[in-house]
Amino acid sequence: MLPSIIVPLYNEEAVLPLLVGRLDELVGGLNCDVEVLLVDDGSRDRTLALAREAAARDPKYRVLSFSRNFGHQAAITAGLDFADGDAVVIMGADLQDRPEIIGRMLELFREGYDVVSAQRESREGDGAYKRMTASVFYWLMRRTVDQRIMPEVADFRLLSRGAVHAIRQFREQHRFMRGLIAWLGLNEATVRFKRGPRAAGTTKYPTLKMAAFAWTAITSFSGLPLRFGVLAGMGMTMLGVLYFIYAAYRALIEHATVPGWTTLVFLQIFFSGAILLSIGLMGEYLARVYDESMRRPLYVLREMVNMPRRNAQTDRV
């Protein structure tokens, strides 16, 4: 059996030597050949140079380098496109995803599971704010994207060869790999682990980037924002009907003029904002349709090291 390990990299100069050392220890204990795909996502530090050094020292390390930064999900996609293993593991470079878990993942894979996900049972090194925002993120994903998305499961997981072939068929531009894997509905097991702090470097997912990631996930898998606009419109219509009944009662029954200048101004602003919000949501979905219609490649490779010559769903410059 040949396992493949995919590690997306973006400005991971500080942690990459530590990662390579831990992976060397892991491979030494697996008693089988392993390929490690280091996918450089347009790093601006010495990440690519260090990845080249690892590949020159040991042929099990294979390097894919993007022409620019295409994003974490595109880096995972590239690794899946080029992975040759019977089982493919996706893990982060910061060593919060503990490489030692991979051995247990492979055991469950041999038992017949197509997906083995690493589920965090603790988040050491994360503050209260980070834990709170993470909980909100997974709550939103399960209720707006797919109920099958497991809480506290990120991209650290093992996929069978069949699952990889299925994922390769998805070529949409706005990607949320956790949602795609959940959508497959394959036989899944979990391995619980304690997530440690970053070994070095800084997080690549601050709050604003995580919020954008959540928005991409929601709009890629759900029409809920558009349906929310419909529900909001219905609610405002009902409010308008109730206000009309109130005004008619005051005018016809009590023969009183309704003092409503402030109310009218409020309703004008409220309805105008709601209309613009609905138009903006439709524009967001239309922009995504436009992106998909152009059928641009998900990434462009600048360099490959130790990679076998074969066809892949990618372009190279």
Beta strands, then each sheet from edge to edge (+ up, - down):
strand 1: 3-9
strand 2: 35-40
strand 3: 61-66
strand 4: 87-90
strand 5: 115-123
strand 6: 153-160
strand 7: 188-195
strand 8: 300-305
strand 9: 315-316
sheet 1: 7+ 5+ 6- 4+ 1+ 2+ 3+ 8- 9-
end
